[in-house]
Amino acid sequence: MSRGPRRSGTIDAVTSTATDTASRPLAGSPFLEACAGRRGSRTPVWFMRQAGRALPEYRALREGVPMLESCARPDMVVEITMQPVRRYAVDAAIFYSDIVVPLKAIGVDLDIVPGVGPVIAHPVRSAADLAQLRPLEPDDVSYVTEAVRALVAELGPTPLIGFAGAPFTLATYLVEGGPSKEHARTKALMLGEPELWSALMGRLAAISAAFLEVQVEAGASAVQLFDSWAGVLPRRHYDAHVAPWSAQVLGRFAGRVPRIHFGVGTGELLGSMADAGADVLGVDFRVPLDEAARRVPGRVLQGNLDPAVTLAPWDVVEREALGVLDAAEGLPAHVFNLGHGVLPATDPGVLQRVVELVHERTAR
């Protein structure tokens, strides 16, 4: 199997990207400064899943509208993406979409079932099943282009982060037919049918890269690759069967926009994920940032307050958030975030206070 391009994601490489953006209206953005490995005017803050279910205005807008429909309506995408920017004054917006949107766009028969997640009508179990995975063309997701352009105009000095699901996470849904705890079929196919696995991952890497390309071409200032299920793998299997394909996606944007690489339960994979091309490495809540820094020295890290902490009394939230800032002291730069997504029960007022706390404590 071709291992694909590998990128080091060094600070020097990211700095050249930031230099390219210096003439744009986003110059001086705390988020982009941090992505370039520089401590700017303050530590930037944004939250994974900030555009969504914790906000009452989101729930009101989404009432009666299926998830995939909301992702295909530019007016809704713009409004939902903007809601947390207005409410929290975060330093970056994350494009509202779903990781299976590009699969739906190319004709894969799937749906997001409430309370379940993505469900695939015809799972990938043989080479013949790959026929449903044709290349993604920009016209397949013209609503994404329209929404990103409108958002960039409305956001002004606030950067927009584009995102896509990593090839492995997309593969798990396609092979399992839906969410899974064990990912047994996925692992069996990966190890037992390596040629089929490579063919599947090659197609998914091209689809993920094309989905990100549409967002970047329309004006997204950074990208994040989500690998929600990579943590189910031992490092040797990740290195051999997953990292090359993530590297292929991220490599397409090297020197163009900052690239964030995030996975859940991936503490043992941090070195490999960094080597796959991350300019900024997302760290989930299971590994303290200072420990992550020891595992991947010299890297810009993003994270990593436990989302569940936001449900505790404010004195606990404050203590834990300050602990994250303390753990990030030795980093070249830091992007404050949660160690996974905002929980539905989170009080939006708490997140607003977290943003204010981080900004106040790190103002320079």
PyMOL commands that set and color helices and strands:
alter all, ss='L'
color gray80, all
select helices_A, chain A and resi 11-20+30-35+56-62+67-71+74-88+101-105+127-132+138-155+167-176+184-192+194-218+230-232+235-241+243-251+267-275+289-295+307-311+314-327+348-362
alter helices_A, ss='H'
color red, helices_A
select strands_A, chain A and resi 93-94+110-113+117-120+160-165+222-227+259-263+280-282+300-305+334-338
alter strands_A, ss='S'
color yellow, strands_A
deselect
rebuild
show_as cartoon
